[in-house]
Amino acid sequence: MASLEAFVQVMSGTSPSIYCFNPCFSNVNRVFSVQSAVNNVRRRSSVAEKVHSNTRTLRKGLRFNAAEGGSDGVFHGKTGVNRLENMTCKCQQAESGRGVTAEDKNRILFGDEPNRPIPVPHNPITSSPDIDEFKVVQQLKNENGGFTLNGKPPTAGTVQEKLENVRANSIEDEAWSLLQDSVVYYCNNPVGTIAANDSSSTSVLNYDQVFIRDFIPSGIAFLLKGEYDIVRNFILHTLQLQSWEKTMDCYSPGQGLMPASFKVRTVPLDGDDSATEDVLDPDFGEAAIGRVAPVDSGLWWIILLRAYGKCSGDLSVQERVDVQTGIKMILKLCLADGFDMFPTLLVTDGSCMIDRRMGIHGHPLEIQALFYSALLSAREMLAPEDASADLIQALNNRLVALSFHIKEYYWIDMRKLNEIYRYKTEEYSYDAVNKFNIYPDQIPSWLVQFMPSKGGYLIGNLQPAHMDFRFFSLGNLWSIVSSLATLDQSHAILDLIEAKWDELVADMPLKICYPALEEQEWRIITGSDPKNTPWSYHNGGSWPTLLWQLTVASIKMNRPEIALKAVETAEKRISRDKWPEYYDTKRARFIGKQSRLFQTWSIAGYLVAKLLLANPSAAKILVNEEDSELANAFSSMISASPRRKRGWKKKSFIV
């Protein structure tokens, strides 16, 4: 029924779609259903490896041949709707799977009798089979029942270290297998990863879609592994979706808006019941819960594009005319003039990772950090040409103003906190110290205890007469990565994380924000959101995916031991808990009440952290080094008087 509805939408022109002719997809579904059944068997053993190998072999047997387009399966033709005219790919009818019993499927997948018992040693620590660990223990035992290592009895610490290394490697292998299983294919080309592959959930919602922000850690993991095609395909296909008309209640946002997510749908081909076609169906927020605008999607897209070029060495993608146009469209949307007096981006609630009502409307730090990083990345990639001169000038001006604004007004430490405590209010003056008319009584009681003597952070939001003092992890970490924070501020943020480890990390990294909104504050700000209850989900929940941002920030500041400690904390239970989306309670003791299991960006975030800790120099594909011109401009603005002379600008008017 869902396929029929999608088909009607596509044929009537009401749904923006990209087509891929595929007359054998009905058989693909049968293979995928077997794959889904196998995914329920989560084993870190040779059996699981055999399952993965055989199912991938089955998938490789289904080949799609592009009728027209590049050899990479990605179209490089005209823009707009006409660009899709030749985006079809055909395949031979796959061999029918009818008549295959469940027993036959088991034999195919496992290469063994389906009911044949497989002896697997049990690991009481992880509560899951671990053959590799069992082998290590056996190798350490001697014939008399003792242990030897290089001919000498090993210490308990040596054995424990060996076992911990084996467990870590086993978790990493499992994570890679799960990440591969989450890959979405379009015309037999990988184009992304679904948000979650939780077969135990009865309600799919939109977790079976490819989200732009969710794919970023997956894309980085694939880049670090040398698998560039999936990232290239993702970049180019989402770029094609950018040009589609977006409409909600007769209103269309700017063309530069990137989709929040997309889904590969399969619909019947008109006039042929035995054939189907693939459709890329984007969501720009029209179908999202709360109809939130995906402001961060375009910013993450630019950041990933730069990372792809730096990691793969393939600069041809960012040099393409359509990619250059896509970058400019995003920038023009972000740099457009408005009524705002600040250089920060003004956005609605729920426009980033926190995509529900959480009181972040205005100028949230996360958006500003991503905005700054995207501006720097775009400046690196934009081709120098006369047509781009004005855009680059506007970009540079915005970088200077944004850098100063965040460094100067968002920063808070014990010294700044004491300064705010003594603020005078209602200052009407160009030289006012309390420029935003912040009332000292706004300082929350928790902050007095939370702020360490050594350390500080960037507040979550700043508006007239309002400072959001909550600590938002992603915004602070990406301010380090992008050099939006100064060198001293970056170290101070990491100092605070170390000092407040029990509050921000505890039993599972990392709090998305701290502290949680509670009682009356929760009712007013969230609207009594049952999903964002105190210390859950976006309201103080712990998100394992933030491991990778913590790792990049720690490596950049040459303090990898912080990330290593967080990864070791996660490894104690994340695999056993089946890779949840988030954790609840102050210390992250419980798996999230509505958390999806086998959440892809939890898996990918862990993998990126492991890969970067093994090869710290690879973090440079994500890091923006501090710009000397911006640093000099910031120093000049700090030393200069905050008052700016006012006067009439000479302009000629046409009457």
Summary of the structure (lengths in Angstrom):
residues: 655
radius of gyration: 26.5
end to end distance: 61.2
largest distance: 103.1
contacts: 2091
relative contact order: 0.09
helix: 47%
strand: 12%
